[in-house]
Amino acid sequence: MPPGEDPAICPHCGRQFPRERAVTLHVGLDHTEAASDEAVEAFQAAYRDERTELRRFQLLALAVLVVLYFGFLFAFAIVG
């Protein structure tokens, strides 16, 4: 939790989160049956955004690993 900021609190269980987006995802995953239609729609939108960001991170991590692998391979070929 960043200092000086108020936590976002789940309206169902009282659990604290650093951001409102985390509460939206928590409610959609853990309190689906108790969530309102608006909360479910907000969860679906946040989930799509999160999935897009996660996919971008995965592709970036793969690119870094490929560059490192071939970098070490070429370095070994030249030195060894």
N, C-alpha and C positions, 0 to 999 in steps of 0.2 A: 504494500500500500504506500503510495507516495506521501511524504509528510505534508501536512497542511490541507489535505483533501478529505472530504467526507466520503465514506464508503457507500457504494450502492448496495441496498439490502433487498433480499428476496422477500416478496410479500407473503409467500407461503410458509417458508421455514425460518426466516430471519437470518440466513447465512449472509455474510458480508463479502462483497466483491470489489475490486479496484475500479471497475468501469461498469456502466449501465449495459453495455453490449454483453458483458459476461453474465449479467443477471438474465438478460433476454435468452441467451443460449441455455443457461441453467434451468430456467422455467420451462423451456421447450423440451428439454431432455428429461428432467426429473419430475416435473409437475404437469405433464401433458393433459391428464384428465381433469385437473383443476383449473387449467388456464382458459382464459376467455378466447374468443375467436380472434380478437385483435392481437393478443399475445402470441397466438399460434402463427398468425401472418407475420408478425415481427420476427419470430423465431425463424421462420422459413427464409425470410430475406437475409437475416444475419447469418444463417447457416450457408446460404449460397455465397455470400461475400467471404465468409471464413474459408469455404472450400476453394474459392478462387485464389485467395491469398496463400493458402497452404500449397496448392498446385504450383504457383509461381515459385515459392520457396523450394519445393522439391526439385523443380527443373534447374534452378540456380545452384542448388547443392550438387546435383548430378554434373552440371557443367564444371564446377570447381573440382570435383573428384576426377573427372576425365582429364582436365588440364594438369592436375597434379600427377596423375598416373603417367601421362605421356611425357611430362617434364622430367620425372625421375627416370623413365625409360630411356629418353634421349641422353640424359646426363650419364647414366650407367654405360650406355653404348659409346659415348665419347671418352669417358674417363677409363672405363674398364676395358 
